[in-house]
């Protein structure tokens, strides 16, 4: 099965590193006109050097108005991947209000902001579209030290379902993927300790963490017309962790 995004423009948030960077690269390989968004210019410069045809946008999504204006100026976007996120791991007894605000602001509020802009633009032109939100297995199973992070990802899953209902009537599909620990710098923040890593991998039937490409490929499928009847799904990419 071949997936082509020729003639489509895709926006990937949090595209400077990790999963987002991989998704942006794979979209480009499938023929999309890709805009990579990050708050870190150095990451975008590196991405541009590796993929000269990729467009980039440096903006801090924690600023509602600035990011909204910047995304609006991009023009028509057919495909959106809401990947931008931050992770601060701490137990429920020690969770700090400033960490709650920071994670909710990026992981949830910014996702809604960008989705609003893209969806409104498509609806005004009567065009179909597809949105994929990057959630987490943390929304589906309790993980020690992830109380705020899990709450933000649970909010993403709920927002995905509501947007699928509301946007679906306009021809815009919305789904999420829920990865297990993926071998990226951000994911390994909470899983670098050998004991914690062993605890997790022992509970994943496949016995290992995931690779960014193992997230990127399902995302590309959900964005594509091959998934034209899939809407409102929260898809675990977890090696079977949440099935046990």
C-alpha atoms as an extended CHARMM CRD file, in Angstrom:
* protein
*
       244  EXT
         1         1  UNK       CA              0.0000000000        0.0000000000        0.0000000000  PROA      1               0.0000000000
         2         2  UNK       CA              1.4760000000        3.2830000000       -1.1170000000  PROA      2               0.0000000000
         3         3  UNK       CA              0.6160000000        6.5330000000        0.6200000000  PROA      3               0.0000000000
         4         4  UNK       CA              0.9960000000        9.7970000000       -1.2750000000  PROA      4               0.0000000000
         5         5  UNK       CA              0.4060000000       13.3160000000        0.0070000000  PROA      5               0.0000000000
         6         6  UNK       CA              1.2050000000       15.0980000000       -3.2400000000  PROA      6               0.0000000000
         7         7  UNK       CA             -0.6650000000       18.3760000000       -3.4550000000  PROA      7               0.0000000000
         8         8  UNK       CA             -1.2160000000       18.4460000000        0.3240000000  PROA      8               0.0000000000
         9         9  UNK       CA              0.3060000000       20.7970000000        2.8750000000  PROA      9               0.0000000000
        10        10  UNK       CA              1.0910000000       19.3880000000        6.3050000000  PROA      10              0.0000000000
        11        11  UNK       CA              1.9360000000       21.1720000000        9.5460000000  PROA      11              0.0000000000
        12        12  UNK       CA              3.7890000000       19.2960000000       12.2900000000  PROA      12              0.0000000000
        13        13  UNK       CA              4.1810000000       20.9640000000       15.6780000000  PROA      13              0.0000000000
        14        14  UNK       CA              7.1030000000       20.0950000000       17.9120000000  PROA      14              0.0000000000
        15        15  UNK       CA              8.9650000000       19.0200000000       14.7840000000  PROA      15              0.0000000000
        16        16  UNK       CA             12.4660000000       19.9620000000       15.8760000000  PROA      16              0.0000000000
        17        17  UNK       CA             13.2460000000       16.7220000000       17.6560000000  PROA      17              0.0000000000
        18        18  UNK       CA             12.1240000000       13.1680000000       18.2600000000  PROA      18              0.0000000000
        19        19  UNK       CA              8.7820000000       11.8760000000       17.0290000000  PROA      19              0.0000000000
        20        20  UNK       CA              7.7730000000       15.1720000000       15.4360000000  PROA      20              0.0000000000
        21        21  UNK       CA             10.9760000000       15.4110000000       13.4340000000  PROA      21              0.0000000000
        22        22  UNK       CA             10.5520000000       11.8600000000       12.1800000000  PROA      22              0.0000000000
        23        23  UNK       CA              6.9230000000       12.4430000000       11.1990000000  PROA      23              0.0000000000
        24        24  UNK       CA              7.8310000000       15.6300000000        9.3340000000  PROA      24              0.0000000000
        25        25  UNK       CA             10.5750000000       13.8110000000        7.4120000000  PROA      25              0.0000000000
        26        26  UNK       CA              8.3010000000       10.9100000000        6.4800000000  PROA      26              0.0000000000
        27        27  UNK       CA              5.5450000000       13.2530000000        5.3010000000  PROA      27              0.0000000000
        28        28  UNK       CA              8.0760000000       14.9700000000        3.0820000000  PROA      28              0.0000000000
        29        29  UNK       CA              9.1500000000       11.6230000000        1.6250000000  PROA      29              0.0000000000
        30        30  UNK       CA              5.4900000000       10.9290000000        0.7970000000  PROA      30              0.0000000000
        31        31  UNK       CA              5.2380000000       14.0890000000       -1.2900000000  PROA      31              0.0000000000
        32        32  UNK       CA              3.6750000000       16.5620000000        1.1500000000  PROA      32              0.0000000000
        33        33  UNK       CA              4.6350000000       20.2020000000        1.3770000000  PROA      33              0.0000000000
        34        34  UNK       CA              5.7360000000       20.1250000000        5.0240000000  PROA      34              0.0000000000
        35        35  UNK       CA              5.9250000000       22.9550000000        7.5280000000  PROA      35              0.0000000000
        36        36  UNK       CA              7.8860000000       22.0600000000       10.6380000000  PROA      36              0.0000000000
        37        37  UNK       CA              7.0350000000       24.1380000000       13.7030000000  PROA      37              0.0000000000
        38        38  UNK       CA              9.2800000000       24.4080000000       16.7420000000  PROA      38              0.0000000000
        39        39  UNK       CA             10.1410000000       26.9720000000       19.3980000000  PROA      39              0.0000000000
        40        40  UNK       CA             13.8720000000       26.2300000000       18.9460000000  PROA      40              0.0000000000
        41        41  UNK       CA             15.4580000000       27.8480000000       15.9060000000  PROA      41              0.0000000000
        42        42  UNK       CA             18.5970000000       25.7140000000       16.1080000000  PROA      42              0.0000000000
        43        43  UNK       CA             16.5170000000       22.5530000000       15.7100000000  PROA      43              0.0000000000
        44        44  UNK       CA             14.7410000000       24.0240000000       12.7020000000  PROA      44              0.0000000000
        45        45  UNK       CA             18.0640000000       25.0700000000       11.1580000000  PROA      45              0.0000000000
        46        46  UNK       CA             19.3040000000       21.5000000000       11.5430000000  PROA      46              0.0000000000
        47        47  UNK       CA             16.1080000000       20.1410000000       10.0080000000  PROA      47              0.0000000000
        48        48  UNK       CA             16.3360000000       22.5610000000        7.0870000000  PROA      48              0.0000000000
        49        49  UNK       CA             19.9240000000       21.5520000000        6.4730000000  PROA      49              0.0000000000
        50        50  UNK       CA             18.9140000000       17.8960000000        6.3530000000  PROA      50              0.0000000000
        51        51  UNK       CA             15.7490000000       18.5120000000        4.3090000000  PROA      51              0.0000000000
        52        52  UNK       CA             16.1880000000       21.7160000000        2.2680000000  PROA      52              0.0000000000
        53        53  UNK       CA             12.6810000000       21.6220000000        0.7830000000  PROA      53              0.0000000000
        54        54  UNK       CA             11.0220000000       21.6010000000        4.1850000000  PROA      54              0.0000000000
        55        55  UNK       CA              9.5110000000       24.8640000000        5.3760000000  PROA      55              0.0000000000
        56        56  UNK       CA              9.9930000000       25.9120000000        8.9730000000  PROA      56              0.0000000000
        57        57  UNK       CA              8.2390000000       28.1200000000       11.4960000000  PROA      57              0.0000000000
        58        58  UNK       CA              9.7650000000       29.1760000000       14.8000000000  PROA      58              0.0000000000
        59        59  UNK       CA              7.1140000000       30.1120000000       17.3530000000  PROA      59              0.0000000000
        60        60  UNK       CA              6.4410000000       29.4450000000       21.0290000000  PROA      60              0.0000000000
        61        61  UNK       CA              3.0530000000       27.7370000000       21.2300000000  PROA      61              0.0000000000
        62        62  UNK       CA              2.6570000000       28.8010000000       24.8490000000  PROA      62              0.0000000000
        63        63  UNK       CA              1.7930000000       32.2600000000       23.4950000000  PROA      63              0.0000000000
        64        64  UNK       CA             -1.8180000000       31.8930000000       22.2940000000  PROA      64              0.0000000000
        65        65  UNK       CA             -2.0340000000       35.0370000000       20.1510000000  PROA      65              0.0000000000
        66        66  UNK       CA              1.4290000000       34.9280000000       18.5840000000  PROA      66              0.0000000000
        67        67  UNK       CA              1.1620000000       31.2790000000       17.6440000000  PROA      67              0.0000000000
        68        68  UNK       CA             -2.3750000000       31.7680000000       16.3590000000  PROA      68              0.0000000000
        69        69  UNK       CA             -1.2790000000       34.6510000000       14.1480000000  PROA      69              0.0000000000
        70        70  UNK       CA              1.7570000000       32.7350000000       12.8860000000  PROA      70              0.0000000000
        71        71  UNK       CA             -0.2570000000       29.6400000000       11.9470000000  PROA      71              0.0000000000
        72        72  UNK       CA             -2.9830000000       31.7320000000       10.3040000000  PROA      72              0.0000000000
        73        73  UNK       CA             -0.3990000000       33.3390000000        8.0330000000  PROA      73              0.0000000000
        74        74  UNK       CA              0.6620000000       29.9360000000        6.7100000000  PROA      74              0.0000000000
        75        75  UNK       CA             -2.4400000000       29.7230000000        4.5310000000  PROA      75              0.0000000000
        76        76  UNK       CA             -4.2320000000       26.4820000000        3.7800000000  PROA      76              0.0000000000
        77        77  UNK       CA             -3.1190000000       23.4480000000        5.7700000000  PROA      77              0.0000000000
        78        78  UNK       CA             -4.6380000000       20.0970000000        4.7890000000  PROA      78              0.0000000000
        79        79  UNK       CA             -2.9490000000       17.8760000000        7.3570000000  PROA      79              0.0000000000
        80        80  UNK       CA             -2.0560000000       18.6410000000       10.9730000000  PROA      80              0.0000000000
        81        81  UNK       CA              0.0000000000       16.6610000000       13.4800000000  PROA      81              0.0000000000
        82        82  UNK       CA             -0.2370000000       18.0710000000       16.9960000000  PROA      82              0.0000000000
        83        83  UNK       CA              2.9730000000       16.6930000000       18.4530000000  PROA      83              0.0000000000
        84        84  UNK       CA              4.3400000000       19.5570000000       20.5820000000  PROA      84              0.0000000000
        85        85  UNK       CA              4.5100000000       18.5780000000       24.2450000000  PROA      85              0.0000000000
        86        86  UNK       CA              6.5560000000       18.8590000000       27.3940000000  PROA      86              0.0000000000
        87        87  UNK       CA              6.9940000000       16.2500000000       30.1190000000  PROA      87              0.0000000000
        88        88  UNK       CA              7.7400000000       16.9300000000       33.7740000000  PROA      88              0.0000000000
        89        89  UNK       CA              7.6320000000       13.7430000000       35.8270000000  PROA      89              0.0000000000
        90        90  UNK       CA              6.7970000000       14.0260000000       39.5140000000  PROA      90              0.0000000000
        91        91  UNK       CA              4.5970000000       12.1310000000       41.9910000000  PROA      91              0.0000000000
        92        92  UNK       CA              1.0950000000       13.3100000000       42.7800000000  PROA      92              0.0000000000
        93        93  UNK       CA              2.1270000000       14.3750000000       46.2970000000  PROA      93              0.0000000000
        94        94  UNK       CA              4.7590000000       16.7600000000       44.8980000000  PROA      94              0.0000000000
        95        95  UNK       CA              3.1250000000       18.0280000000       41.6970000000  PROA      95              0.0000000000
        96        96  UNK       CA              3.6300000000       21.7750000000       41.3870000000  PROA      96              0.0000000000
        97        97  UNK       CA              1.0280000000       24.2510000000       40.1080000000  PROA      97              0.0000000000
        98        98  UNK       CA              3.5300000000       25.8780000000       37.7690000000  PROA      98              0.0000000000
        99        99  UNK       CA              4.2690000000       22.4850000000       36.2000000000  PROA      99              0.0000000000
       100       100  UNK       CA              0.5460000000       21.8320000000       35.8030000000  PROA      100             0.0000000000
       101       101  UNK       CA              0.1060000000       25.1730000000       34.0500000000  PROA      101             0.0000000000
       102       102  UNK       CA              3.1410000000       24.6660000000       31.7930000000  PROA      102             0.0000000000
       103       103  UNK       CA              2.1300000000       21.1930000000       30.6380000000  PROA      103             0.0000000000
       104       104  UNK       CA             -1.5480000000       22.0190000000       30.1840000000  PROA      104             0.0000000000
       105       105  UNK       CA             -0.6000000000       25.1330000000       28.2340000000  PROA      105             0.0000000000
       106       106  UNK       CA              1.5590000000       23.2860000000       25.6940000000  PROA      106             0.0000000000
       107       107  UNK       CA              0.1190000000       19.7830000000       25.6810000000  PROA      107             0.0000000000
       108       108  UNK       CA             -3.5660000000       20.7210000000       25.5750000000  PROA      108             0.0000000000
       109       109  UNK       CA             -4.2640000000       24.4360000000       25.1400000000  PROA      109             0.0000000000
       110       110  UNK       CA             -1.8180000000       24.8930000000       22.2490000000  PROA      110             0.0000000000
       111       111  UNK       CA             -3.2090000000       21.7840000000       20.5560000000  PROA      111             0.0000000000
       112       112  UNK       CA             -6.7040000000       23.2590000000       20.6510000000  PROA      112             0.0000000000
       113       113  UNK       CA             -5.4530000000       26.6400000000       19.4510000000  PROA      113             0.0000000000
       114       114  UNK       CA             -3.6680000000       25.2830000000       16.3730000000  PROA      114             0.0000000000
       115       115  UNK       CA             -6.5030000000       22.8640000000       15.5960000000  PROA      115             0.0000000000
       116       116  UNK       CA             -9.0160000000       25.7130000000       15.6780000000  PROA      116             0.0000000000
       117       117  UNK       CA             -7.0500000000       27.7420000000       13.1660000000  PROA      117             0.0000000000
       118       118  UNK       CA             -6.5440000000       24.8280000000       10.7700000000  PROA      118             0.0000000000
       119       119  UNK       CA            -10.1200000000       23.5390000000       11.0030000000  PROA      119             0.0000000000
       120       120  UNK       CA            -11.6770000000       26.9730000000       10.5220000000  PROA      120             0.0000000000
       121       121  UNK       CA             -9.5300000000       27.5620000000        7.4550000000  PROA      121             0.0000000000
       122       122  UNK       CA            -10.6140000000       24.2660000000        5.8960000000  PROA      122             0.0000000000
       123       123  UNK       CA            -14.2860000000       24.7860000000        6.7340000000  PROA      123             0.0000000000
       124       124  UNK       CA            -14.2790000000       28.2720000000        5.1930000000  PROA      124             0.0000000000
       125       125  UNK       CA            -13.0310000000       26.7630000000        1.9290000000  PROA      125             0.0000000000
       126       126  UNK       CA            -15.2190000000       23.6690000000        2.1150000000  PROA      126             0.0000000000
       127       127  UNK       CA            -12.1920000000       21.3760000000        2.0610000000  PROA      127             0.0000000000
       128       128  UNK       CA            -11.5920000000       18.0630000000        3.8200000000  PROA      128             0.0000000000
       129       129  UNK       CA             -8.6700000000       17.5360000000        6.1570000000  PROA      129             0.0000000000
       130       130  UNK       CA             -7.1020000000       15.2560000000        8.7210000000  PROA      130             0.0000000000
       131       131  UNK       CA             -5.6710000000       15.8760000000       12.1830000000  PROA      131             0.0000000000
       132       132  UNK       CA             -3.6490000000       13.4690000000       14.3090000000  PROA      132             0.0000000000
       133       133  UNK       CA             -2.9030000000       14.2760000000       17.9340000000  PROA      133             0.0000000000
       134       134  UNK       CA              0.0540000000       12.6480000000       19.6620000000  PROA      134             0.0000000000
       135       135  UNK       CA             -1.2140000000       11.3470000000       22.9810000000  PROA      135             0.0000000000
       136       136  UNK       CA              0.3110000000        8.6410000000       25.1870000000  PROA      136             0.0000000000
       137       137  UNK       CA             -0.2790000000        5.2940000000       26.8320000000  PROA      137             0.0000000000
       138       138  UNK       CA             -0.1970000000        7.3740000000       30.0280000000  PROA      138             0.0000000000
       139       139  UNK       CA             -3.7810000000        8.3950000000       29.2520000000  PROA      139             0.0000000000
       140       140  UNK       CA             -4.8580000000        4.7440000000       29.2850000000  PROA      140             0.0000000000
       141       141  UNK       CA             -2.9070000000        3.2340000000       32.1790000000  PROA      141             0.0000000000
       142       142  UNK       CA             -1.6110000000        4.6360000000       35.4680000000  PROA      142             0.0000000000
       143       143  UNK       CA              2.1200000000        5.3330000000       35.5030000000  PROA      143             0.0000000000
       144       144  UNK       CA              3.9700000000        6.2860000000       38.6560000000  PROA      144             0.0000000000
       145       145  UNK       CA              5.2310000000        9.8790000000       38.6520000000  PROA      145             0.0000000000
       146       146  UNK       CA              3.1360000000       10.9310000000       35.6650000000  PROA      146             0.0000000000
       147       147  UNK       CA              0.1180000000       12.5320000000       37.3180000000  PROA      147             0.0000000000
       148       148  UNK       CA              0.0890000000       15.8400000000       35.4100000000  PROA      148             0.0000000000
       149       149  UNK       CA              1.4510000000       14.4160000000       32.1770000000  PROA      149             0.0000000000
       150       150  UNK       CA             -1.2010000000       11.6830000000       32.2340000000  PROA      150             0.0000000000
       151       151  UNK       CA             -3.8980000000       14.2600000000       32.8980000000  PROA      151             0.0000000000
       152       152  UNK       CA             -2.8370000000       16.2830000000       29.8500000000  PROA      152             0.0000000000
       153       153  UNK       CA             -2.8470000000       13.1990000000       27.6450000000  PROA      153             0.0000000000
       154       154  UNK       CA             -6.2650000000       12.1670000000       28.9510000000  PROA      154             0.0000000000
       155       155  UNK       CA             -7.4670000000       15.6420000000       28.0190000000  PROA      155             0.0000000000
       156       156  UNK       CA             -6.0350000000       15.1490000000       24.5210000000  PROA      156             0.0000000000
       157       157  UNK       CA             -7.9620000000       11.8990000000       24.0740000000  PROA      157             0.0000000000
       158       158  UNK       CA            -11.1970000000       13.5860000000       25.1640000000  PROA      158             0.0000000000
       159       159  UNK       CA            -10.5410000000       16.5810000000       22.9230000000  PROA      159             0.0000000000
       160       160  UNK       CA             -9.8270000000       14.2110000000       20.0390000000  PROA      160             0.0000000000
       161       161  UNK       CA            -13.2330000000       12.5730000000       20.3770000000  PROA      161             0.0000000000
       162       162  UNK       CA            -15.0890000000       15.8830000000       20.6270000000  PROA      162             0.0000000000
       163       163  UNK       CA            -13.2400000000       17.3690000000       17.6580000000  PROA      163             0.0000000000
       164       164  UNK       CA            -13.9080000000       14.1780000000       15.6860000000  PROA      164             0.0000000000
       165       165  UNK       CA            -17.6080000000       14.6720000000       16.3450000000  PROA      165             0.0000000000
       166       166  UNK       CA            -17.6950000000       18.3790000000       15.5380000000  PROA      166             0.0000000000
       167       167  UNK       CA            -15.1640000000       18.5270000000       12.7150000000  PROA      167             0.0000000000
       168       168  UNK       CA            -16.1940000000       15.2110000000       11.1810000000  PROA      168             0.0000000000
       169       169  UNK       CA            -19.4500000000       16.7310000000        9.9750000000  PROA      169             0.0000000000
       170       170  UNK       CA            -17.2860000000       19.1620000000        7.9830000000  PROA      170             0.0000000000
       171       171  UNK       CA            -15.1400000000       16.4460000000        6.4010000000  PROA      171             0.0000000000
       172       172  UNK       CA            -12.2180000000       16.7950000000        8.8100000000  PROA      172             0.0000000000
       173       173  UNK       CA            -11.1630000000       13.5940000000       10.5310000000  PROA      173             0.0000000000
       174       174  UNK       CA             -9.4790000000       13.7390000000       13.9640000000  PROA      174             0.0000000000
       175       175  UNK       CA             -7.6500000000       10.8400000000       15.6160000000  PROA      175             0.0000000000
       176       176  UNK       CA             -4.9300000000       10.3440000000       18.1750000000  PROA      176             0.0000000000
       177       177  UNK       CA             -2.1120000000        7.8490000000       18.6510000000  PROA      177             0.0000000000
       178       178  UNK       CA             -1.0140000000        6.7300000000       22.1200000000  PROA      178             0.0000000000
       179       179  UNK       CA              2.6040000000        5.5530000000       22.0960000000  PROA      179             0.0000000000
       180       180  UNK       CA              4.4610000000        3.7300000000       24.8090000000  PROA      180             0.0000000000
       181       181  UNK       CA              7.9640000000        4.9140000000       25.7100000000  PROA      181             0.0000000000
       182       182  UNK       CA              9.7090000000        5.8690000000       22.4710000000  PROA      182             0.0000000000
       183       183  UNK       CA             13.4660000000        6.1890000000       22.2050000000  PROA      183             0.0000000000
       184       184  UNK       CA             13.5960000000        9.9920000000       22.1030000000  PROA      184             0.0000000000
       185       185  UNK       CA             15.2380000000       12.4500000000       24.4870000000  PROA      185             0.0000000000
       186       186  UNK       CA             11.9220000000       13.6130000000       25.9690000000  PROA      186             0.0000000000
       187       187  UNK       CA             10.4630000000       10.1420000000       26.5090000000  PROA      187             0.0000000000
       188       188  UNK       CA             13.6070000000        8.8460000000       28.1540000000  PROA      188             0.0000000000
       189       189  UNK       CA             13.5100000000       11.6030000000       30.7850000000  PROA      189             0.0000000000
       190       190  UNK       CA             11.2990000000        9.4200000000       32.9180000000  PROA      190             0.0000000000
       191       191  UNK       CA             12.7060000000        6.0610000000       31.8610000000  PROA      191             0.0000000000
       192       192  UNK       CA             16.4980000000        6.3770000000       31.8900000000  PROA      192             0.0000000000
       193       193  UNK       CA             16.8360000000        4.6490000000       35.2600000000  PROA      193             0.0000000000
       194       194  UNK       CA             17.6970000000        0.9690000000       34.5890000000  PROA      194             0.0000000000
       195       195  UNK       CA             15.2200000000       -0.3020000000       37.1930000000  PROA      195             0.0000000000
       196       196  UNK       CA             12.3500000000        1.7610000000       35.7640000000  PROA      196             0.0000000000
       197       197  UNK       CA             13.2600000000        0.7340000000       32.2280000000  PROA      197             0.0000000000
       198       198  UNK       CA             13.2590000000       -2.9340000000       33.2210000000  PROA      198             0.0000000000
       199       199  UNK       CA              9.8910000000       -2.5370000000       34.9650000000  PROA      199             0.0000000000
       200       200  UNK       CA              8.3230000000       -1.0760000000       31.8280000000  PROA      200             0.0000000000
       201       201  UNK       CA              9.8610000000       -3.3730000000       29.2190000000  PROA      201             0.0000000000
       202       202  UNK       CA              8.8490000000       -6.4090000000       31.2830000000  PROA      202             0.0000000000
       203       203  UNK       CA              5.2310000000       -5.2500000000       31.0200000000  PROA      203             0.0000000000
       204       204  UNK       CA              5.3240000000       -4.6350000000       27.2740000000  PROA      204             0.0000000000
       205       205  UNK       CA              4.5870000000       -7.9710000000       25.5860000000  PROA      205             0.0000000000
       206       206  UNK       CA              6.9960000000       -7.1150000000       22.7640000000  PROA      206             0.0000000000
       207       207  UNK       CA              9.6820000000       -6.5710000000       25.4140000000  PROA      207             0.0000000000
       208       208  UNK       CA             11.1040000000       -3.2410000000       24.2570000000  PROA      208             0.0000000000
       209       209  UNK       CA             10.5560000000        0.4790000000       23.8230000000  PROA      209             0.0000000000
       210       210  UNK       CA              9.3660000000        1.8520000000       20.4910000000  PROA      210             0.0000000000
       211       211  UNK       CA             11.1880000000        3.6290000000       17.6940000000  PROA      211             0.0000000000
       212       212  UNK       CA              9.9940000000        7.0100000000       16.3110000000  PROA      212             0.0000000000
       213       213  UNK       CA              9.2930000000        5.4050000000       12.9230000000  PROA      213             0.0000000000
       214       214  UNK       CA              6.8910000000        3.0130000000       14.6290000000  PROA      214             0.0000000000
       215       215  UNK       CA              4.8200000000        6.0500000000       15.5440000000  PROA      215             0.0000000000
       216       216  UNK       CA              5.3250000000        7.9220000000       12.2820000000  PROA      216             0.0000000000
       217       217  UNK       CA              3.9640000000        5.1600000000       10.0370000000  PROA      217             0.0000000000
       218       218  UNK       CA              0.5750000000        4.8230000000       11.8200000000  PROA      218             0.0000000000
       219       219  UNK       CA              0.3040000000        8.6210000000       11.8790000000  PROA      219             0.0000000000
       220       220  UNK       CA              0.8270000000        8.7680000000        8.1210000000  PROA      220             0.0000000000
       221       221  UNK       CA             -1.8390000000        6.1120000000        7.6260000000  PROA      221             0.0000000000
       222       222  UNK       CA             -4.3570000000        8.0070000000        9.7830000000  PROA      222             0.0000000000
       223       223  UNK       CA             -3.6430000000       11.2350000000        7.9030000000  PROA      223             0.0000000000
       224       224  UNK       CA             -4.1260000000        9.5630000000        4.5370000000  PROA      224             0.0000000000
       225       225  UNK       CA             -7.2170000000        8.7630000000        2.5100000000  PROA      225             0.0000000000
       226       226  UNK       CA             -6.4970000000        5.0880000000        3.2400000000  PROA      226             0.0000000000
       227       227  UNK       CA             -8.0220000000        5.7870000000        6.6770000000  PROA      227             0.0000000000
       228       228  UNK       CA            -11.0370000000        7.6440000000        5.2800000000  PROA      228             0.0000000000
       229       229  UNK       CA            -13.5350000000        5.9570000000        7.6510000000  PROA      229             0.0000000000
       230       230  UNK       CA            -11.3960000000        6.2350000000       10.7910000000  PROA      230             0.0000000000
       231       231  UNK       CA            -12.4450000000        9.1530000000       12.9840000000  PROA      231             0.0000000000
       232       232  UNK       CA            -12.3110000000        9.6760000000       16.7500000000  PROA      232             0.0000000000
       233       233  UNK       CA             -9.9300000000        6.7760000000       17.4170000000  PROA      233             0.0000000000
       234       234  UNK       CA             -7.2620000000        6.7560000000       20.1400000000  PROA      234             0.0000000000
       235       235  UNK       CA             -4.7950000000        4.1690000000       18.8310000000  PROA      235             0.0000000000
       236       236  UNK       CA             -2.3360000000        2.5250000000       21.2470000000  PROA      236             0.0000000000
       237       237  UNK       CA              1.1570000000        2.0610000000       19.8100000000  PROA      237             0.0000000000
       238       238  UNK       CA              2.4610000000        0.3030000000       22.8650000000  PROA      238             0.0000000000
       239       239  UNK       CA              3.5690000000       -3.2200000000       22.0430000000  PROA      239             0.0000000000
       240       240  UNK       CA              0.5390000000       -4.5470000000       23.9080000000  PROA      240             0.0000000000
       241       241  UNK       CA              1.0890000000       -2.7040000000       27.2260000000  PROA      241             0.0000000000
       242       242  UNK       CA             -2.5090000000       -1.5380000000       27.5890000000  PROA      242             0.0000000000
       243       243  UNK       CA             -3.8910000000       -4.8930000000       26.4720000000  PROA      243             0.0000000000
       244       244  UNK       CA             -2.5690000000       -6.6440000000       29.5800000000  PROA      244             0.0000000000
